[in-house]
């Protein structure tokens, strides 16, 4: 029973971690797009 709980906790943490990584990547891509658009508008 206790081992099962620990296993579930680990899975939760791994899933949260992967979500955080995905969000981070998406944010970086969005920032790049914004930067490119800003540079285009400046010229």
Secondary structure, DSSP 8 states (H G I E B T S, - for coil): -HHHHHHHHHHHHHHHHHHHHHHHHHHHHHHHHHHHHHHHHH-
